[in-house]
């Protein structure tokens, strides 16, 4: 699903695994949080790095639907929504 969303929906999903144990006991959850808290907060702070905004016509200023956005050096184009 992550690959599909990245390619077709311009959505980047991640999966975070904090332990090798799929179902840690409830008594260990607080320690897992403490072990990973700083890393998770640092990751969250980086979420909005990048380019965001609206694609508009240079003359009229009207929004452009389905515009292809290409960045030199990145092999994955993005298509604007409505």
FENQUIGI-V240265 format. One line per field, one symbol per residue. ss: DSSP state (H for helix, E for strand, - for the rest). burial: # if it has 16 or more other C-alpha atoms within 10 Angstrom, else .. A space follows every 50 residues. Layout:
ss->???
burial->???
This chain:
ss->-HHHHHHH-----------------HHHHHHHHHHHHHHHHHHHH----- -----E------E----EE--------EE---
burial->.................................................. ....#......................###..
